[in-house]
Structure formats: structure tokens, C-alpha cells
């Protein structure tokens, strides 16, 4: 009986590989995923309602339950190291920032996915590899209080933050630690150079890492502006006197990738899950939540208030090989 079962699963796996190579929708993969019965999903984006919407759409379509673990990126890295060092392979799919995912791949925590059918839908600017598959993009702009920053005074450029009127009035995510502030620091260092950062440091930005509370402080008028502002977080501030600004040079961003964890207990369900995240249904969920889709185009319309966000020019992102040097430089400049 066991030998017959093994043979059936081998045939299914062969069909999956063949169909994936042809780039066709794969009934065999769906069958194999359902036979595995469940999926465990790790992500470092905490409390995001769009994850729940995407998960529910997957469960509704395929009838495969998903167990979600969403924790901070540092906690997730430590959990992976602990689990895999102990030979406790629990997670199936991981989703994290692209630089962190490259570290995970180098550390041997991931495995090749074996082909994702919907990867053919990806934008040429956001290609997949044999291990990493883009899922969405988080972008950062500038948040201003509309009662304190009049339209004529709104920063149009990142360079406008150097205006003397904003000295001591810019609230900022801490650029000296991993997070949105460090992403902004790295991208603006590459685009505008050290001289820009030294001038911005002279503006005496007020650092904090309490993102949700910091956004509310801007809404209450305690600060006229905050940098950098995550696009998707702005949606929960609707109705408050705040506005998201997209500088003319473009915006820093983080791409979140997905991958199969090494020795994933449910590899076929994992492949099907990643494939689902590149479907129009899920990419539209992202777009309407203020994130930038990674597929080449969407046929369904994006909500009007989200269109400026999803079409924002991408200025740059972090580089895993220079991340430590950028952290050290930020600590040197912003003392």
C-alpha cells in the first residue's frame, strides 16, 4: 500500500514538473496540494489585513487551510535559524524583504520552487529566480499634516526637506536601524550622496521607531511631517488631516519575495500558494491596499485613490551586500 501511494505521488510530481515547464495551469499540482492537506505561511509583515484577504481567497478557491505566522523580520530570521538547526521543518512558505530573503537563501534556509506558472505574469523589472518569487512592493513617500503644511509649501522633492523652515520639525523613522528609515537612507545615499544626508542631519530630524503612534502624532499636528511614510499605512489614516506626498525623484521601496522553505512539509501546497499570490485576484488586493503589484498589468481597475501610489516611480531599494556599510554610515552621520 505504501509503495502504491509513493508511486502515485511520484507520478503527480512528474506531471507537475512537466506542466510547469509548459507554462500551463496545472490540475496535477492542485491535486497534489490538496492531498497534502494544509499549509504554513511565515511573513514579516505584521497584522496586515491584505494578507488575511489573500489567504481567505486561497482557502476559498482550493479548500486548503493556511496557518499564518506574522512576526517582525528579526524574529522571523531567528525562528528560521532555530527551527532548521534543530531539524524541525514546520514552515512551508516564507515572505520577507528581498534583501533578507537573499540572506536566507545564502544561509541554506530556502529551496528551489520547481516552477511557478504565474511567474510568466511578472513585470520584466521584477523577475523571479529559481528560488525567489516577487509578491508585492512596499513604497515610501512623505506624510504631511495638511493644516500645518499648505499646498504651496508641500515638499515636491526630497531636497525640499532641506528648507530651513523644517529644521527641528521633521519626524523620521530611525535611519540607524533596519526598517523604513534605513531603506530611505540607503536609497537617498545612492541617489543624492553623503552631502544630502549631512544637510538633512543638520535639520535635526526627530527619530522614532513607533510607526503607528508617529503617524498619529503627525495627524494630531505635533509634527508637520514624517519620513518615510509607507504608502499602505496611509490608507488607515483616511479622514484625518494628513496627505501622502510622492517626491518627483521617485520613492524608496522594498520588494517582498516568497520562497519555499528548505524541507517544507507541504511543498505542492506551497507552490500553489505562491502561484495564487501572483494571480490578478491577489495582486488587485495588494493594489487596493496601497501596495505596488509586481505583475506586468492588471485587467481589473484599481480604486481611483490608489492609482497614484501604484504608479509611483521607484527610485531604488536596499542592497544586501552594502546593508551593513549603510547602517554604519547612517550612525556616523546621524549622531
Buried (B, 14 or more C-beta within 10 A) or exposed (E): EEEEEEEEBEEBBEBBBEBBEEEEEBEBBBBBBBBBEEBBBBBBBEEBEBBBBBBEBBEEEBEBEBEEBBBEBEEBBEBBEEBBEEEEBBBBBBBBBBBBBBBBBEEEBBBEBBBBBBBEBBBEEBEBBEBBBBBBBBBBBBBBBBEBBEEEEBBEEBBBBBEEEBEEBBBBBBBBEBBBBBBBBBBBBBBBEEEBBEEBBEBEBBBBEEBEEBBBBBBEEBBBBBBBBBBBBBBEBEEBBBBBBBBEBBBBBBBBBBBBBBBBBBBBBBBBBBBBBBBBBBBBBBBBBBBBBBBEEBEEEBBEEBEEBBEBEBBBBBBBEBBEEBBEBBEEBBE
